[in-house]
Amino acid sequence: MSSIRRIEGAAEWESLRRICCDTGNAGEPIEAARRKFFAEHWIGPYQKLRPEWAYVSATPEGRVQGYLTGCPDTATFRSEKTLSFDLPLLLALFLRRYEWNGDARRFARRALRLETGPEERFDPALLRDVFRAYPAHLHVNVDATARSGGIGARLLERYFEDLCRHGIRGVHLFCGKKPLRFYARNGFATLGSIEFRPGVPVFLLGRKL
C-alpha cells in the first residue's frame, strides 16, 4: 500500500518532474526534447514558492507513483510567481539555458503579454469570484502504471484535509475534457468553460470543502 505524504527532498522533486513529463500530453508522455523546460515550467514554481503544499504517493520502497502540487492562496501565488519565477525563467530562456521550443516560445509570449493562455481567456469577473470563493488550486498527476488504484483520490483527500485545517474552504482547477469524470467523482463542479482553440475546451472546476 502506498503512503500519501508531503514531499521529501530533491530526489522526489525529480520524480515529480518525471511524472509531469510522462503525463503531460493529456495523460501520455511528451517528447524528450520538451522535458527539461516543461518540467521546470510546471513543477518549478511549487518547488520554489510553495514546497510545503506538495504531496506524493510513494511505495514502501520509496518509489513515487503520483503527486499533487497546489497552494492555498492562488491570487498571492500568482503575483509572487510573476516576479520570483516567471521573470528569472524568461531570463534563463534568453541566456539559452533551455532549448527554444514550442513550450518555451508560448511561455515567453505569455510572460511578455504578447499572447494569452487559457486561464486568461475566462471572464475576469468570474476569475475574481472564483479566487475569492475557491482560493486554493491544485495539479494532480499519477504515473500510468499506478492509475485506477485510487491514488489520485487519496492525494486530493489529504490536500483537502490540510486546507481545512488552515481554514481554506474552497479549491479550484483548470483542466481539459479527459479528466472531468475523475474530478466530478471527487466533488468538483463546473464553474465555467471556454473553447481555447477549435475543438479544445478548457473547464474551470471548483469544490467547496
ABEGO torsion letter per residue (X at the ends): XBBBBBBBEAAAAAAAAAAAAAAABGGBBBBAAAAAAAAAAAAAAAAAABAAABBBBBBAAGBBABBBBBBABAAAAAAAAAAAAAAAAAAAAAAGABBBBAAAAAAAAAAAGABBBAAAABBAAAAAAAAAABABBBBBBBBAAABGAGAAAAAAAAAAAAAAAAGBABBBBBBBAAAAAAAAAAGBBBAEBBBABBGBBBBBBBBBX
